[in-house]
Each structure stands twice: as structure tokens, then as C-alpha cells.
């Protein structure tokens, strides 16, 4: 659809540009990120695996690479849902470290608050892009439909009308997926709350 072909590159452009700028001049972002990285390390402690990057310079460069790579994928329409999720995961720490408006006063606070809200708007756009199925049915709908078809075919093959009802299994799986999603949302809220506190 024409709207997606226009909207995705428009949404991706700010991330690609930001990622390139960061790779070319990482020092200011490293300085901003360093205290927040230290604060996060104090909260997390030794719970991170040893191979996880913890140096602010590494994290800033990784973030820049994610923004460029996922931004290009989104702009080209290749794996747009995954690219949008990656960019959403990238914009949250960027917004927290670079636009913590509550740490400023006066005009600086107003400017940082505007950037913070702009990034929240970008995050909203990324969430919409991440759930956009391009008019195709959702995975949940397709799974329920497949289970009903399988149950029908099984009943037809066995000649019984009281065969296994796979729709109950599909409903159970959907319920478990919903519970998992709620748990992930709650854990994200708690993690963000601890970083902001």
C-alpha cells in the first residue's frame, strides 16, 4: 500500500540519521549515557551475564548500529515489524538518558520535555508499525483457524463426531499467550519504574 511505502521511510529517517551522527561523533552521547549506565549497573548488579556489554561506549555504538540497521530495514519495508520492535527497544533507553527533562530547570527543561514527548510520539508510531499486519489476519486468528480446520479434518478421517476438540487447546494457548504478554508488560513497567526512581 502506498501509505506504508511513504510512512515507513519517514519514520525510519530520524533513526538512520541519529545512528549515523552517533557513529561519527559518539563522545557527547557517551558522556550522557555513562551516569545512567552506572546507575543501571548498580540496580542490576551481578545479574547480567559476563558477555553482556556494560561499557557506555560499547552500548552507544551498539545502539547506533541498531538504529541504522533497523531503520534501513524499516525504510525498505523488509521485516518491518521486527525492525519497528528493535527501534522501539532502542528509543526507550535513548529517551531516558538523553531527554531526562526532570533533571533540568527553566528553558532547558522545556526543551528536554519537548524532545521527550517527541520520542514518545515516535515510540507510538513504532508500536503501530510493529503491530501492522498489512491487512493480513493476525497470528492468533490464523492459529485458531488452523486448529479448527485440523479438528474438522481429524473428525472426517476418523469418522467420529466426538473427536478431539482442538479449539479448546487453541483457546488455552491464546490465554497463555495473553498471560505471558501481560507479565512482560508488567516486568517492563517495573524495570522502567526502577530506572526512573
C-alpha positions as CSV (number, residue, x, y, z in Angstrom):
1,X,0.0,0.0,0.0
2,X,1.2,3.5,-0.9
3,X,0.7,4.8,2.7
4,X,3.1,2.2,4.1
5,X,5.7,2.9,1.4
6,X,5.7,6.6,2.3
7,X,5.3,6.3,6.1
8,X,7.9,3.7,6.9
9,X,10.9,5.7,5.3
10,X,9.6,8.9,7.0
11,X,9.5,7.2,10.4
12,X,12.9,5.5,9.8
13,X,14.7,8.6,8.6
14,X,15.2,10.1,12.1
15,X,16.7,6.8,13.4
16,X,19.1,6.3,10.5
17,X,20.3,10.0,10.8
18,X,20.6,9.7,14.5
19,X,22.6,6.4,14.3
20,X,25.0,7.9,11.7
21,X,25.5,11.0,13.7
22,X,26.2,8.9,16.8
23,X,28.8,6.7,15.0
24,X,30.5,9.8,13.6
25,X,30.5,11.7,16.9
26,X,29.9,9.4,19.8
27,X,31.6,11.3,22.6
28,X,28.6,13.6,23.7
29,X,26.3,10.6,23.8
30,X,28.8,8.5,25.8
31,X,29.1,11.3,28.4
32,X,25.3,11.5,28.7
33,X,25.0,7.7,28.9
34,X,27.8,7.0,31.3
35,X,26.0,8.0,34.6
36,X,22.8,6.2,33.5
37,X,24.7,3.1,32.7
38,X,26.4,3.2,36.1
39,X,23.0,3.7,37.7
40,X,21.6,0.7,35.9
41,X,24.6,-1.4,36.8
42,X,24.1,-0.5,40.4
43,X,20.5,-1.7,40.2
44,X,21.2,-4.9,38.2
45,X,24.4,-5.8,39.9
46,X,25.9,-9.2,39.0
47,X,22.7,-10.4,37.3
48,X,24.0,-9.6,33.9
49,X,25.8,-12.4,32.0
50,X,29.6,-11.7,31.7
51,X,29.4,-11.3,27.9
52,X,26.8,-8.5,28.1
53,X,28.3,-5.2,27.1
54,X,28.5,-2.8,30.1
55,X,30.8,0.0,28.8
56,X,29.0,3.2,27.8
57,X,31.0,3.4,24.6
58,X,30.0,-0.1,23.5
59,X,26.4,0.5,24.4
60,X,26.2,3.8,22.5
61,X,27.8,2.2,19.4
62,X,25.5,-0.8,19.6
63,X,22.5,1.5,19.8
64,X,23.7,3.4,16.8
65,X,24.1,0.2,14.8
66,X,20.6,-0.9,15.8
67,X,19.2,2.4,14.7
68,X,20.9,2.3,11.3
69,X,20.3,-1.3,10.6
70,X,16.7,-1.5,11.8
71,X,16.0,2.0,10.3
72,X,17.2,0.8,6.9
73,X,15.1,-2.4,7.1
74,X,12.0,-0.4,8.1
75,X,12.5,2.2,5.4
76,X,12.9,-0.6,2.8
77,X,9.9,-2.5,4.1
78,X,12.0,-5.6,4.9
79,X,10.9,-7.2,8.2
80,X,9.1,-4.0,9.2
81,X,7.5,-5.5,12.3
82,X,10.8,-6.8,13.7
83,X,12.6,-3.6,12.7
84,X,10.0,-1.5,14.5
85,X,10.3,-3.6,17.6
86,X,14.1,-3.1,17.5
87,X,13.8,0.6,17.1
88,X,11.2,0.8,19.9
89,X,13.6,-1.1,22.2
90,X,16.3,1.4,21.2
91,X,14.3,4.6,21.6
92,X,13.4,3.9,25.3
93,X,16.9,4.0,26.7
94,X,17.8,6.8,24.4
95,X,14.9,8.9,25.6
96,X,15.6,8.1,29.2
97,X,19.3,9.0,29.0
98,X,19.2,11.9,26.6
99,X,16.0,13.7,27.5
100,X,15.5,13.3,31.2
101,X,13.7,16.6,31.5
102,X,13.0,16.2,35.2
103,X,16.8,16.8,35.8
104,X,16.6,20.3,34.2
105,X,15.3,23.7,35.1
106,X,13.9,26.6,33.1
107,X,14.2,26.7,29.3
108,X,16.4,23.6,29.3
109,X,13.6,21.7,31.0
110,X,11.0,22.8,28.4
111,X,13.3,21.9,25.5
112,X,14.1,18.4,27.0
113,X,10.4,17.8,27.7
114,X,9.6,18.6,24.1
115,X,12.2,16.1,22.9
116,X,11.0,13.6,25.4
117,X,7.4,13.9,24.1
118,X,8.6,13.8,20.5
119,X,10.3,10.5,21.3
120,X,7.1,9.2,22.9
121,X,5.3,10.1,19.7
122,X,8.0,8.2,17.7
123,X,7.6,5.2,20.0
124,X,3.8,5.3,19.4
125,X,4.5,5.2,15.6
126,X,6.9,2.3,16.0
127,X,4.3,0.4,18.1
128,X,1.7,0.9,15.3
129,X,4.3,-0.2,12.7
130,X,5.1,-3.3,14.9
131,X,1.5,-4.5,15.1
132,X,0.7,-3.6,11.4
133,X,-0.2,-6.9,9.7
134,X,-0.7,-5.2,6.3
135,X,-4.3,-6.3,6.2
136,X,-3.4,-10.0,6.8
137,X,-5.0,-11.8,9.7
138,X,-3.2,-11.9,13.0
139,X,-1.2,-14.9,14.1
140,X,-3.8,-15.6,16.8
141,X,-6.6,-15.7,14.2
142,X,-4.6,-17.9,11.9
143,X,-3.7,-20.3,14.7
144,X,-7.4,-20.6,15.8
145,X,-8.5,-21.1,12.2
146,X,-5.8,-23.8,11.6
147,X,-6.8,-25.6,14.8
148,X,-10.4,-25.7,13.7
149,X,-9.5,-27.0,10.3
150,X,-7.3,-29.6,11.8
151,X,-10.0,-30.7,14.2
152,X,-12.5,-30.9,11.3
153,X,-10.1,-33.0,9.2
154,X,-9.4,-35.3,12.1
155,X,-13.1,-35.9,12.7
156,X,-13.6,-36.5,9.0
157,X,-10.7,-39.0,8.8
158,X,-11.7,-40.9,11.9
159,X,-15.4,-40.8,11.1
160,X,-16.3,-39.6,14.6
161,X,-18.1,-36.5,15.5
162,X,-16.8,-36.6,19.1
163,X,-13.1,-36.4,18.2
164,X,-10.6,-34.3,20.0
165,X,-11.7,-30.6,20.1
166,X,-8.6,-28.7,19.3
167,X,-10.4,-25.4,19.6
168,X,-10.1,-25.8,23.4
169,X,-6.4,-26.3,23.1
170,X,-6.2,-23.2,20.9
171,X,-8.2,-21.2,23.4
172,X,-5.8,-22.4,26.2
173,X,-2.8,-21.4,24.1
174,X,-4.3,-18.0,23.4
175,X,-5.0,-17.5,27.1
176,X,-1.4,-18.5,28.0
177,X,-0.1,-16.1,25.3
178,X,-2.2,-13.3,26.8
179,X,-0.9,-14.0,30.3
180,X,2.7,-14.0,29.1
181,X,2.2,-10.7,27.3
182,X,0.7,-9.2,30.5
183,X,3.7,-10.5,32.5
184,X,6.1,-9.0,30.1
185,X,4.3,-5.7,30.2
186,X,4.3,-5.7,34.0
187,X,8.0,-6.5,34.1
188,X,8.8,-3.7,31.6
189,X,6.7,-1.2,33.7
190,X,8.6,-2.3,36.9
191,X,12.0,-2.0,35.1
192,X,11.2,1.4,33.8
193,X,9.9,2.5,37.2
194,X,13.2,1.4,38.9
195,X,15.3,3.3,36.3
196,X,13.2,6.5,36.7
197,X,13.1,6.3,40.5
